[in-house]
Amino acid sequence: MKVCVFGLWHLGSVTAACLADAGCDVAGLDEGEEVIDALNQGHAPLFEPGLDDLIRKGIDAGHLRFFTKAAEAVKHASVLWVGFDTPVSEDDRADVNYVVARVEKLLPLLEPETLVIVSSQLPVGSVRALEQRCGRQDISFAALPENLRLGKAIEVFTKPDRIVAGVRSDNDRVRISKMLAPLTERIEWMSVESAEMTKHAINAFLATSVVFINEIATICEEVGADAKEVERGLKSESRIGPRAYLSPGAAFAGGTLARDIAFLGELSAKAGRESPLLASVKTSNDLHKGWTRRKLQMLLGDLRDRRVGVWGLTYKAGTDTLRRSSAVELCRWLHDQGAHVVAHDPAVRSLPPELQSIIKLQSSPADAADKVDALVVATEWPMYRDVEFGTFVGLTVVDANRFLRAKLEGHAAVRYVTIGKGAT
C-alpha cells in the first residue's frame, strides 16, 4: 500500500517513518526544501528519540522517500495521510486554514479512490468541510486524530493503547485495518465527527484534571496538607483509579491541551451555548502559571540583581524545541524583574538570538546551580537526578513537579519548595 504523508514536522515525520517501518511504501511530502533535504539525509526536522534512526532505516529499505513536488508524491498513492502540526498562536488559537488550504490545493491531484486520512489537530467538522469543498465523489475521507507525545512519539504510534478512527464506509474501515494491522488491532471505530470530538474531549478532560489537582494543591500549601498524599487518596478510590491524570505540579503548557479547550469554547459560542466548566479551565491554568513566580518573590523578595538558576529550557524532556516552553517564559519574566538568569539544558547547545541577552547558558547543571539565590527545576531531564547537592549548602530549590523529591525532600543542606506542600 502506497501512502503519501503530507506535512513533515513532528506529527508527519513520525507518521511517515513508522508507517514505512510497518511495511507501507511511504512518500513524504512537504513544501519546505530544507526540511526535505534534511529528511533525505536521515535527519528529522526536530529532535525525537529514535526518529532519525527510523527514518534512515526506511530510506535504506526503500520504503521511505521524500518530495517537495506534490504530483510525484501522490502518484499511485491509495492513501493521503494529512500530518501537519496545526500552528497555534500565543493565545492558543489554531490556524486551521493553514492546514485546510494546503489540503484543498492537493485534492485535484489525487488518484481515483484515494482515501484521505486527517490526523492534524483541527476542530470537529473540518473533515466534513473538506468533503464539501472537494468537488470529487471518487475519493473518501476519514479521521484518525493524532495521539503522539513529544519524547515518546514512536512508542505511542507503534504500540498504541488503541486508535480512534472515524470512517464513512465499511470499505474505508477495511483499508485502514489492513494498513494498521502490523501496529494494532485495537481500533475504536466511530463516525468521523465522533472521532474529531473524541480528541477534543480527551484533551479537555486531561486539562480539567490538571487544573483541578493544582487548585487542590495550592489549598494544601495553606492548610498543612501534602498534595501528593491527597493524590494517593484520590487514586486509590475505585471510581477514580491509579492512572488518573492527577499529579500536583506546574500548569500545562505548549498549546496542545489549551488548543482543544479553545476549540470547544468556540464551538459552544457558535451554537449559542454556555460551557462554564470548560471556560474556567484556561482561567485557572493561567493563574497557576504564576506559581513559580509568586514563590520566588515570596522567598527572595525583590528579584532585582538576584541570580536565579534554571534547569531545563525545552518544552519537555526528550525534545529540543523551545517554542511555547514555560521555562523560557519564566526566564523572560525573571529578566524583566531585573534578575540575572543562568540556565542549563542538555538539548540546547546555543540560544536563539532573542534569548541571548536574557539567559546565560551554562555547560553543566552544576554551573547553573553555582552561587545562585534560587534554582528552578523547569524541565525534567533525568540527568538532573544524578547531581549531588552536598556542595550547595543553603540553596533554595523550587521544583513544581517534585521531580527531585526522593533526593531533596528532607535534605539537610537544601531548602526544597514544591507545589502542594510547605518548604522543607
N, C-alpha and C positions, 0 to 999 in steps of 0.2 A: 504494500500500500504506500503510495507516494503522498506525503503530507508537506504542504507549504506552511511554515510558521512565519507569520507576518508581524514584525516588530521584535527587535532583538536586544532589549535591555535585560533586566533581571528575569522577569517572567518568561519572555520569549526565548532567551538563550538557554535557560534551564529546560524549558519545554522541548526545544529542538534537540538538545543533547540527550535528554532522557528518552525521547521517542526514538531517536536513532539507535540508542543502546538497546531498546526493546525490539529492534528489528525493522522499523519503518525506514523507508527511503525518504530522507528529510531534506528539503530545500529551505534554508533560512533566508528571509527577505527583509531588508531594511534600507531606508533612504540614505543613511549615513555611510559614506565611503570609508571613513576612518574606522568606523565600527566593523564593517565587513572585512577590511584589510587585516585588522587585528584578529578577528574570528578565524579567518583563513590561515592565520599563523598559530591558531590554537589558544588565543587569549580572549577571555570574556571581557565585556565592557566594564565590569565591576567585579570585586572580589567575592567569591562564593566558594567555600571549601569543596575541593574536588572537581569543580566545574571545568577548569582548564584541561585537566587530565581527561575528563569525559568527552570534551569537545575534540581533543586530539585523537582519542580512541575512535570516535565516529568518523572523523576525516580519514584516518588511516584505513578503516574498514570499508571505506567507500559508501557509507550510509548517510553522510552529512556533508552538505555543500552550502555555500553562502553566496547570495546575489544582491546586487543593487537594482538590477533590471527586472521589473515585475513580470514581463512576458516570459522570460526564461525561467523564473522561479515557479510560476504556476502551471507551466506546460506539463500536461499529463497528470497533474495533481488531482486526486479524488477528494482531498480534504484541504480546506484552508483554515488554519488554526490562528485566530487573532490573539496575539500575545503581547500587545502594547501595555506598558505600565502607564496607566492614565495619569497625566500630570495633575498635581494638586497644588493649589496656591497656598500662601502662608496662612490664609484664614480657612483652610481645609475645604475649599471649593474645587471640585474636579473639573478639568477642561474636557468635557465629554466630546465636544466637537472635534478635538484633536484626533481622537480615535475614529469617530464615525465618518468624518470627511475622508480619511485615508482608505477606510474600507470601501466606502461608496465608489471611490475612484478606481478601485481594483476589480469590483464586481463584473464589469463588462468583459474582462479578460479571462474569466474562469471557464473551465471546460464544462460542458453539459453534465448534469447530475452531480456536480460538486456539492459537498456538504461543508457549510461554513460554521465553524465552532467558535463561539465568542467566549474567551476567558478573561478578557480585560475587565477592569473594575468600572462598570457602568451601571447607571440606575435602572431599576426594573422598568421594562417597556422599551429598552434600547434595541433589543433584538427584533421586536415586532416593528419598530420604526424602520429598521434596516430592510426588513422584508417588504414593507410597503413602498419604500423608495427604490427598491432593487429593480423593479420592472421586468424581472425574469421569473418564469414559472418552472424552469428546468434546474434550479438549484434550491437547496433547502438549508435551514438554519437550526442550530442547537446552542444551548448554553451550558458550559462547564466552568462555573465560577472558580477562579484561582483560589488556591488554599496554601500557598507557599509561605515559608517563614525565612527571613534572611538568616543565613548561617546554617540552616538545616533544610534548604530547599530541595536538594537532591533526594535526601532521605524521605521527605514528605511526599515528593512526586512519585517515587518508585515504590514506597511502602506506605500507601495511604491508609488511614482508618477506614475510609470509604470515599467514593467520589460521587458528588452530586451532579446529576446530568438531566438537563431539561431538553426534551425532544418533541417533535411534531408527529413522527410516524414510527411504526414498527421497523421499517427499513433502516431508518437512521439509528435506531436503537441497536440493530444487528451490526451495523458498520462500526459504531463506537465500541460495542462489546468486543468485536474482533480486534480492533486497534489496541484496546487497553488490556486484553487478555494476559499478556506477559507481565502486567503490573498488578492487576487485581481483578477479582470477580465481584467485589463488594461495591456495587453501584446502586445508588438510590435514584430510581427513575421517577420523573415527575414532569409536569408541564414546564415549558421554557420560563414562563413568568414565575412559577413557584421556585425554580432553581435560582433565578435572579434575586428573588425576595429572600431566599434562604441565606444567601451571602450577606445581605444587609442585616438580617435578623441575628445571625451568628455574631457578627462584629458588634452590633448594638448590645447584645446580651453580655459579651465579654467586656465592653466598655462600661456598662452599668455595674457589672461585678467589681471592676477595678475601682470605680468611684465610691461604691458602697463600702468596701472594706477600708478604703483610705479615710472616709469620713468617720468610720468606727475607730480607726487607728488614732486619729487626731484627738478624739474624745478620750481614748485610753491614756494618752500622754498627760491629760489634765487630771485624771482621777486615780492614777497609780496602777492602772491595769496594764497588762502586757498583750499587745495586739496579736502576737504570734501564738500565745496561749488561747486567745479568743478564736483565732483561725483554726486551731486544733479542735476546739469545741464545736465549731461550725462543721468542719469536715467529717467529724465522727457522727454527726447527725445523719441518719439514713436517708432523709429527704433531701439532703444536700450532697454529701458524698465526698470522698477523698480527692477527686480530680477536679473539684470546683475551682473556678478561676478566681480564687480568693487568697491573696497574699499581700499584706500591707507593704507599701513601698511607694516608689515615685509615680507621678502621674503618667498616663500613657502619652506617647509622642510619636512623631513620624508621619501622621496623616492617615494611616490605614483605618484605624477604628473611628477616628473623627470624621473621615470622609463618609462612612456609611451612616453615621448619626446625622450628618448634613443631608445626605440623600433622603433619608426617611423624613426629616423635617420639611424638606422641600415638597415631598410627595404629599405629606399631610396638609401643608398650606395650600397646595394646588387643589386638593379635594375639599378644602374648606373645613378641615377637621383640626382639632387641637390634640397635641401629644405632649402633655406637660411633663411626663416622666422623662421622655427622650430629650426634651428641650433642656431639662435640668442637668443632664449628664455633662454636656460641654461646660456649663457654668461651674459645676463642681470640680471638674477636671482642671479647668483653667485656674481656679482658685488654689487647687492643690499644687500646681506647678510652682507656686511661690514658697513651698515648704522649706526647701534648702536655703533660699534667700533669707527667709524670716529667721531660720535657725542661726545662720552666720551672723546676722545683725544682732540677734539676742546674745550670742556667745562672744562676739568681738566688738560690738558697739559700732562706732564709726569705722567704715571699711577703708577710708582714705589712707593710702600708703601701707595698708596691710598686705602681707604676702600670702596668697592662697594657692595651694597646690591642687591640681585636678588630675585624677587618674581616669583616663579614658575620654576620648573625644568623639568617637564614631557613634552612629545611631544606635548600634548594639554590637556586642562582641561577635566576632566571626565575620565582620564586614569591614569595608574601608570607606563607606560613604559618610560624609559629614552633613548631608542635606537633612534638614528637619531634626537635627540632633539636639536634644535638650541640654547636653553637656556644652555644646557650642553656645547655645542661648545663655546658659549660666555664665560662661566666660565673658560674653559681651556685656552682660549686666554688671558683673564684677568690675570690668574695666570702666564702665560708665560711673561706678561708685568711687573710682579712684584707686582701686586695689591693683596690685601687681600680680598677674596670673602666670603661673608656671604649670606646665602640663606634660603628661606622657601618654602615648598611645602606641602600642606595638605595630599597628597597621598604618600609622601616619608617619611617613618619612619626611615630609615637608608640608608646610601650611600654605593654603591658597593666599594670594596677595592681600585680600581683605582682612585676614586674620593675623598677619604677621606683626602688626603693631599692637595687637590685643593680647596675644598669647606668646609666651616664650617657651618654645618646645624643648623638652629635656630628653636626653638619650636613655635614661633609665628611670624606673619607678622611684628608686632611692633619691635621685637628683630632684625629682618633682616633690618629694616629701621633706627635703632638707631645709631646715631653718624657715619653715612656713608657720604662719599663725593658725592655720587650719588646713586640713587635707580633705577634699571631697572625693568620694568614690562614685564616679559618674557612669562608667561603662565597665561591665563585669568581666574583664579579661581574666582567665584562670591564673595567669602568671602572678597576679597581684596577691593571691593567696600564699605564694611562696616567700613573700618579703618578710624579713624578720624586723620587728618593731622595737627591739631592745635598745637601739641607739637613739630612738626618737622619744626621749623622756619628755613628758608634758605635752605631747602632741594631741591636738583635738582632731578626731576623725569623724566626719559626717558621712554616714553610709545609709542612705534612704532604704535600700532593699535588704539590709542586713547580710550583705554578701560576705563580709568578713566576721560574721557573728562568732563562729567557732573559734577564731583566733583572738578576737579583741574583746568580746564581752567578758568583763571582769578583769581585764588586763591591768596590771599594777601601774604601768607607766603611761597608759594612754587613756584619754577621755573619749569614750565611744558614744556617739549620738546617732540615733536611728528613729525612723518613724514608728510611732505606736508604743514607745517606752521612754522613760526618762533617761538621761545620760548616765553612763556607768563609768 
